[in-house]
Structures are given as structure tokens and as C-alpha cells.
């Protein structure tokens, strides 16, 4: 019996090389997470502005931007710290987390709540930013190609495929 199905596009004569780890994982996660949280935050600000006015929109923006800054610092530390000292990246994350929590708390307590701040919209903006940021990070990590083993070097400077 023969098939009448088309065999499709023929592949080229070139070889298929091995793929390496994702380049600049932390910056890619930063861009992906920022885009997701920013898009969600824009919708929340629009809703807040339409329902309760400009102060509510700024409150949502402030809450979401604070969350985004908090998470962005971690990814930047991962990018710069992991590039120079990959085995100490976890320690850098822990130290950075402590400094961020204390730093943001000091700043918020020192500034206090402005009179225009709507607590409800501030919280909604912050929660939307957290959820979308974390979802985008999970998606980004799931799609990342992390190199687990060091490939042996060949005498010509390349790696074995």
C-alpha cells in the first residue's frame, strides 16, 4: 500500500546543533514579568480611574509599581550577581530580600500614607501586580533552557554535540 500524503517540507542539508542554556535568563524574566504586570496594572488603573477618579488610579499605580520595583531588584541582582558568582546567587537573593523588606518598610513608614491614597485601590494594584508577575516568572522559568551539565571541551575549542 502506498500513501498519498505529502511528505512536507524537506529539511536542509545542514546539521542541527545542540542548543545551549537560555542567554540572560534574568533579564528575559524581567522583561516578561514587567510586561505582564504592567499590562494588568494598566487595566486596573483604567478601572480605578473610571470608577473612583484619578486618585484611585494613582493609588493602584503606586501599589503595583512598588511591587514591580521590589521584584525587579531581585532579578537584577540575579543577573549581575549570578553572572559574576553563580554559586553565591542564593545568598545574594536572601541578603537582597532582607534589605528590600527593611528598606521598603522604612521608606513607607517614613513617608506615611498620602492623603490622596486609596487603600483599596493600592491593595488591588499590588495584588494584581504580584499575581501577574509571579505567573509570568513561572512561565519564563518553565520555558528556560537551563544547562545542567558542563559539556566537555574538544581540542578545537568547541563542545561535543
N, C-alpha and C positions, 0 to 999 in steps of 0.2 A: 504494500500500500504506500502511496506517496501522499505527501501533504501539499495542499495548495496555499499554505500560509506563507506570507512573505518573510524572508529571513531578517528583514530590517536593515538598519544602517550597519555597514561593515566598519569594524574598528580599524584604526590606523596601524601602521607597522611599528610605531614607537612603543617602547616598553613602558609599563606602568611602574612608577617609582613608589617607594614607601612614603607614607606621609609622616611628618614629624608632629611634635606637640603643637598645640594652638599657640600662635605668637601673641604676645602681650595679652594674656588672659585677663588680667585685672583691668586693663583699660577697656577691653571689649565688654567686660561685665559692667563697668562704669557707664559706658555709652548706652548699652542695652537697658540697664536699670534706670538710668536717668530719663531715657525716652519714655519708658513705660510709666514711671511715677509722674513725670511731667505732663504726659497726656491725661492721665487720670486726675491730676491736680487741676489742670485747666478746666476740665468738666465740672469739678467740684466748685471751683471759683466762679464759674459761669452760673451754676445753680445758686450759689450763695448770694451772688450779686443780684440775680433776678428775684430771689425770694426775700432777702433781708437787706439788700443795699450794698454799697461799696465797702463799708466797714467789715461786713461779714465776708466778702470776697478777699479782702486783705488779711483777715484773720485766718481763713483757710490757707491762703498762700503762705503766710508766716509759719503756720504749723507744718505744712508739707515741706517747705523749704528747709526748715530746721531739721526734719528727719532726713531729707536728702543730703544735707551737708554732713550730718552725723555718719551716714553710711558711706558717703563718698570719701571721707577721710580714711576709712578703713581700707577701701580698695586702692587708694593712692599709696598708703603705707605698704600694702601687699605688693604693689607694682615696684616701688622703689626699694623697699627693704628686701623683698624676695629675690629681686634681681641681683643684689649685692651679697646677700647672706640667706640663701634659701632655707637652710636648716634652722635658722632662728626666726622664721616668719611667724610661727605660732606665738612665740614670746613677744614679738613686736605687736601682734594683734591684741594680746592680753594687756600689755602696757598701754597701748593706744586706747583701748576700750576704757580702761580706768581713767586715763587722762581726759578722754572725751566726756565721760559721765560727770566727773567732778567739774570740768571746765564749763560744760553747758549748764550745769546746775548753778554754778557761781554766777554765770552771766545772767541767767533767767531770774535768779533771786536778786541780783544787784539791780537789774533793770526794772523788775516788777512787771505787773500786767498793765499795759497802757489802757487808758480809759476807753479807747475805741475797740479794744479786743473783744470779740465774741467768743467765749469759751467753747460753746457748742461747735461752731464752725472751725475753730482752731483744732479741736479734737478730731472732727471729721476729716479735715485736710491731712492731719498727721496720720490717722489710721489708714486712709486711702493710700497715702504715700508708702507707708510701711508694707502693706499687703502687696501692692503692685511691685515695689522694689524687690521684695523677697521672692515673689513669683518669677520675676524676670531673672534674678540671680540663680534660682533653681533651674530655670530653663537654660540659662547660659552655661552653668556647670554641667548640666546633662548633655549638652551639645559639644562641650570642650573635649579636645583630644589631648589627654594628659599622657606624657611619656612615662612609663613605669620603669622600664629597664634602660640602662645605658647600653647603646649599641656599640659593639666592638669596632675600633678603628681599623681600617685597612691600611696597608702600607702606602697607598696613594693618597691618603687623607680623607677618603670617603668612608661610608659605613656600608656594611653588608646589608643587602635587602632581604 
